Amino acid sequence: MPDWLNDAVFYEIYPQSFYDANGDGIGDFAGIIEKLPYIRSLGCNAIWINPCFESPFLDAGYDVSAYKKTAPRYGTNGELFELFRKAHELDMHVLLDLVPGHTSSEHKWFKRSCEPQRNEYSDRYIWTDSVWETPEGMGCIRGFCDRDGSCAVNFFSHQPALNYGFAKKEHSWQHLPDDPAPLATREAMKAVMRYWLSGGCDGFRVDMAGTLVKNDPDGSANIKLWRDFREFLDNEFPEAAIISEWGEPDKSLKAGFHMDFLLHFGPSHYNDLFRCDEPFFSRRGKGSANAFVRRYIDCFKKTDGKGLICIPSGNHDMDRLSRRLDPDEMKLAFAFLLSMPGAPFIYYGDEIGMRYVEGLTSKEGGYGRTGSRTPMQWDDSFNAGFSTADEDELYLPQDASADRPTVENQLLSSGSLMRQVKELIALRHEHPALQAEASLTFVSSSYPLIYRRRCESEDILVMINPTTKTYSLPISLKGHVLYSLGKGFPDMRRGSIIIPNETASFILIEH
């Protein structure tokens, strides 16, 4: 694993909504470059940029039409290379979002694959032999070109699935992963990675990494596929980082990824903490972290104790934290997010408590996610400092509330969420026991949430009590309080600890 990942704190940038430097209403590379010092001032030393390649933007850029060309609305390839350089000058690293599973239907590969005459792209995507036959368990598009067959899609109907083969071949039109056509797809994606890594990119967050090879119930074929990518990177770009959106760290780490994202869907119970009717981090104290902790411990053990599981504050696919939690509750949520193993990811605007904007018309395939993708709120000037464009030209409408949070007003408030986030990030950087690879042991998975982070040089106990109740627990230890936030400090009496309500505390244990 690259050394820098152990102490990495990522900031996720949805580029169209971050900062507009040229006044057209859409964020751009020049805007990101201008705001790099702000991101660094938070303590974030790494960035994940959502897809920024050429696209018709029917799915916010996750429908790529040219992998080696940036979307003109963001800027040129040269400007993205300049962004890499400027980030490196600030000792920051940049991951791009790689979408290897599908392209836009406007990609030249797909247009060539639609031709009835055989060519080098005929098997770049998953096609059945007959337009009357549909791929089992997958959506498809058909009847739109002269080629006979139906083409499998991922997600939306304009996203044809690239062909990496089938672990179990059941039809004549299916290929095995090591057949020539899937291998050609693999090499084409390596060429994409090689291009951006050669230009200064530090690695990739890989979209839905465990789904490339189809009909692979135990994941073994996808693991083998990514081991081949791992060998390629080790030979040509050994310092490149790859983080998977897989949700099964025992598989993704075995496949050669450095870290795996904890998914907000499936069995993770991640949203039990932040996004349900009674979140665990609500002061009402009616939530539960038990199912999350059980699942996390299971995943943690499967990583052989490495714990390289990334937990984001949110992302472009989720409700904003503030839709369920108020600023004080979010402070305690961040105390958790910034003290767990793996690399934490902060979604742009979560550090100031940006709100989910209700009632927006879907934009670029956002649908219910659109309210979490609104332009960043920098200050109290026109368009909250995001853009000089007319209000109706903005990528999306902004939070119109008079009390909407901004970077400027959070800087001026001594007790703001953003200030607390900065302090927590600084604490993480200062203490190796709070960083990615230190061990984790849960002491309590109910209220209060208590866990220990340990490395060779430190042993830290984290106690988080979001409720309005005070707890006295029979825990005997020697130590001192490193940091505490909320309404009071823990009282370590002989044989017990009194944990105040609505607090988070970090105790350095003495041995």
N, C-alpha and C positions, 0 to 999 in steps of 0.2 A: 504494500500500500504506500502511495506517495506520502512522505512525512507530513506535508502540509495539511493533509486531510484529518489528522488526529486532532488538530486544534481549529478546524474550519467551522465557521458560522456563516451559513449561506443566506443570501438575500435573493428572493425570487422576483424577477422583473417581467411583468407582462408588458412588452415593449410599446404597444399601441396606447397604453394608458399611463406611462410613467412620467415622461416630460417631453413636451413638444418644443423643439428649438427653432423650427422654421415657420411656425405660425399657421400650419395647415390643419390643425385640430387633432393630429395624430402624433403620438410619441415617436421618437426616432433615436438613432445611434448617437447623434450629436447631443441630444438631451441626456442620454445615459452618461456620456462622457462628462458633461457638465456637472452631473450630480454624483459622480463617483466619490468626491471628497465627503459628501453627506453620508453615503453608505459606509464609508470607512470610519467616519466619526461615530457611528453607532457601535463600532467594534466588529462589524461584519467584514470578513477578509476573503470572501468568495461570493460569486454571483452565479445564479442560474437564469439564463435568458430563455424564455419560451420561444417557440419556433419563429425564426425571423427570415426564412427563405422565401423565394418567390412562390406565390400561391394565389388562387382565386379567392381565398379567405371565406370559403363556405363553412370552415370549421376553425376559424381564428388562426390559421397557419398550420394546423395539424393535417392539412391537405396540401402537401408539397408538390409544386409543379416543376421545380428545378432545385436540386439539392446543393449545387455549387454556386448559386446566385442568390444574393440577398434580395428581399422584397424592396422595390424602389421606394415605397413609402417610408421605409426606415433609413435608407441610404445605400451606399455602394459597398461592395466587398472591401474596398480600401478603407472605408470608414469603420467597418467592423474590425479589420485588422488594427486600425488605430485605437479602437476601444480596447483590444487586447493589450496593446503596448501601454496605454495610459493606466490600465488596471495593474499591470505588472510594476509600473513605477511606484504605485501605492502599496506594493506587496500584497496584491489581491490576485485571485485566480478566477477564471471564467469558464463555466460549462455551458455548452450549447445544448439545445433540446434536439435529440436525434429521434426521428420517427421512421424506424426501419420496416414497419409492418405493412404499410400501404402508402400510396401516393394519391395525389389528385387525379381525377380522370382526365385532366388537361396535361399531365406529364407526357413528354415526348415518348417515353418508354411505352406508356399505355396506348398512345395513338398508333404506334407501330405494331403493338401486339394485336390491335383490332383489325389489322389488314388480313384479308383472306389468304394471301400468299404467305408461305412460311418465311420467317426471317429470324434474326438473332434475338428478337424480343417476343417472339410468339409464345414462349413459355416463361416469360419474366413474371407473369401473373398466373393466378389459378383459374384455368378455364376448363369447363366440362367439354365433352366431345360433341354434345348436341344442345341446341338452344332449348330443347324440351326437357333437358335434365338439369336440375338444380343441385348445387353442392349441399350435402346434408349438414344440418346444424349451422348453416351460414346463410346470410342474405346474399343476393346477387343482383346484377344488372344484365339485361339481355334484350335482344331485339332492336338494338340501336346502331348496329353496324353490319357489314356484309359477312363478317366471320361467323361461322356456325359455332354455337356454344354459349354457355352462360358464364359470366365472370364473377367469382366470389368477391364479396366486399367485407371490409371491417367497419363496423359502426355505421356511418352514413352511406347512402347509396352512391355517392360520388367518390368513395374511397376504395378503389380496387385493391385487393390483397395481393401483396408480392409473394412470389413462390419460393419458399424455403423448403418445400417438400412436406411429406406426411410420414410420421413415424410408423404408422401402419397403413400400408397401401391396400385399398379395398376396391378401387376402380381403375380402369385402364388409363384415364386421363390424369391420375395422380402420379407424382414422382416421389421417390425416396430422397431423403436429405442429401445423400451423396451422389445423386444423379447429376449429369452435366448442367441441366437448367437451374436447379437450386444452387449449385456451386457458383454458377455465373452470377446469380443474384447476390450471393454472399460477397463475391469479389467486387461487384459494383458498389456495395455498401462500404466495403473497406476503402475503396477509392474516395468515397465521400468523406470518410473519417480522416483519411490521409491528407486530403486537401485542406481541411480546416485546422487540423493539428499542425500542419506545416506552416500555417499562417499565424500561429500563436495561440490558438485555442488550447485550453488546459484539459479538456476532456468532454464527456457527454453525460447528460441524464438521458437514459434510454426509455422511450415510451413503450409501455406494455411489452417488456422484454421477454417475458416467458411465453409469448403466444405466437412466435414466428413460425415454428414448425407446428403443423396442424396434426390432430388426432394423436396427441402425445400425453396420455392421461397421467403418467408418472413424472413427466417433465424431463426424462432422461435424454431425449433427442434435442431438446432446447439447450440443456446443459452442455451436451457435446458440441452443438453449434457455437455457443458462446466461448467454449474453451478454445475453439479455433480462432475466434476474434482475440481472445486473451493472448494467444501465441503471437498473433500478428502485432498486437500492441507492445508486447514485451520485446519483440525483435526491433521494432521501428520507433516506438514512442513509449519507453518504459516509465516515464513520469506522468503519462496521461491517466487521468482518473475516469472511471466509469461507474455510474450509480444507476441502479435499475429500478424501474417501476415494475415490480414483480409481486411483492407481498408475501414471498416465501423465502426468507433469507437463507435457510438451509440449502435451497436449490441455487439461488442467485450467487451466493458466495462460492459455492462449489463450482459454479459456472465461470467464475473468474471476475465477478463484479466486486468492487471494493466495499460497497454499501448497498442496502436495499431500502426502498421506500416502504413505510408502513401505509398500506392502502386504507382509504376511508370507506371502502365497501368490503363485502365479504366478511370473514370471521374475525377481523381484528378487534372489534369493539372500541376502536379509536374514538369514534364519535359519541360514545357513552360519556366521554370526558367533557366534550365541548359543545356538541350539536345534537341535542335530543330534548325532549320536553323537560326533563330534570337532569341537566348536566352535573357531573360530579363536582365541577368547580363552581357551581352556584352556591351562594351562602345559605340557601334554603336547606341544604344538607340532606336532600332526598334522593340524590343520585347514587350510583355505585361504580366503583372502579374494579370490582372483583373479576368480572369476565375479561376486562382488558388485561389485568395483571396476569391472570392465568394464561391467556394467549401469548402475552409478551414473554413470560417466563419460558413457555414452551418453545417459542422462536429463539429466545436467547440461548437455551441449551443446545438447540440445533446448530447454532453458529459456533459451537465449541467454546462458548464463553467469550467470544469476540464482541458480541453485542452491537454489531455494525448495522443498526437499523435506524434509518432517518425518520424523525417525527416532525412534520411541518406544522407551523401555526395554522396553516390553511394553504390553499392554492386556488388556481383559476377554476377549479371544478367544484369547489365547496362554498357553502355559506361563509360569510365573514364571521370571525370569532364573536364580534360585537352583536350579532343577531340574537345570541342567547346569553351573553355575559356582559356585565357592565365593566367600566374601566378598572375598578378595584378587583373584581373577580378575574379580569384578564391579567392583572399583575401576578396573581398567584398561579394562573395557568402558565405564564411565561417562566415563573420560577421552576416549574416542572419541565417545560420544554427545553430550557437552557441548562438543565442539570442531568439530563438523561444521556445514555450512551449513543454512539453514532453521531452524525452531524446534524445539528438543528437547522431548520429552514424557516426563514421568516418571509411570509408573503408580503409584498410591497403594501404599505399602508396599515398593516396589522400592528406595527409598532406605535402608531398613533391612535389606534382604535377606529379606523375607518369603518363606516357602517355599510351594511348591505342595503342597496337602494331598491326599494320596493316598486313593483308595478312597471318595470321597464319592458319595452318590446324587445324581443330577442334580436341579438346582433351577432352576425357571423357564427351561427350555430350555438350560441350561448344558452338559449332557452332559459330554464330556471337558474342557470349559473350567471346570467348577465349582470345581476345586481352586485356581484362580487368583482366585476371587472371594470368598474368606473374609474375615471381619471384621478390620479394622485392629487391630494390636497396639500399644497405647499405653504400657502399663506392666505391672508384675507383680501388679497387684490383680486382683480378681474379673473374669472374662471379659476379661482383658488390658486393662481400662479402657475397653472398647468400649461396654458396656451394663450397666445394673443389673438387667436381666431375668434370669429363671432361665436356666440354661445351655441347656436344651432349647427355649427360646423364641427363641434367636438365629437370625438369618437363615440362617446356615450354621454348622456346627461350626468351631471354631478349631484351629490347630496346637496339639496337646496336648503337644508336647515340652517338657521341663524347660528346655532352653536356647533356646527360641524367641526370636527377636530382638524387641525392643520399642524404641519411641522413647526411653523412659527409660534403658534400659541402654546404648543407643548414645550417648546424651548423656554418660554417665559414663565411656565408654571413649575415650581420646585417639586411638586408631588405628582407630576404627570406620568402617564403610562410610558411615554417614550424615555423619559429620564430613568425610570425603573428598569426598562429593557436594557439601556446602555450600561447601567450598573451591574446587571446580571451577566451580560456578555463579558464585561471586564473581569468579573469574578471567575467566570469559566476560563478565560484566557490565563488568569493568574494561578489557577489551581489544577494541576494535571489530573487529580482524582475526579474532576468534573468533566473531563474531556472524553473523546470518542471511545478509546479502547480500555479505559479503567473498568474494573468489575462492578457489578450491580447485584445487590441483595435486597429484596423487599422485606421489611420488618412488619409493615401493616399495609393492607390493601383496602382497608375501609377508612372511615374518618377517625383520626387524621391519617393521611398518606405518609408513610415513612419508609425511606430506603437508604442504603449505604452505598457510597461510591468509594472504591479503594484502588490504589496503585502502590508501587513500592515505597513511595515517599510520603503518602498521605492516606488518611481515612476520614471521610466526611459523611456525616449523618444529615440527611435532608428531611425536614418535617414540614408538611403543608397541611394546614387546617383551614379550608375555605368557609367553614360553617360559623354560625353565631354562637356556638357552644365552646366552652373551655374544657380541655381534657387533662386528666392527670393519669399518667401511665407508669407502670412499674418498670422503668428502664433506668438502670444504674450505669453511669459512665463518667469518665473524666474527660473534660474538654472545655473549649471556649467557643463562644458564638463568633463565627466569621462574619456573618451577615444576617440581617433580619429585616423583613418588610411587613407592613401591616400595622396592627393595632397594639403590639406589645412584643416583649422579649420572652423567650422560654425561661422557666425557673427550674434550674437543675438542683433539686434538693437530694439529700441522701436517699438513694434507693428509688427515686422517681423523677419524672420530668412533668412539669405543668406547661401545657401548650396553649397559649392564648387563642382566642377566636380570630378568624380572618387574618392569619399570619402565615408566613413561610420563613423558616430559619435554617441556617446552614451551620452545623457544629463540627469543628475540627476536633476529632477524638484523639486523646493523648493515650499512649500505650506505656 
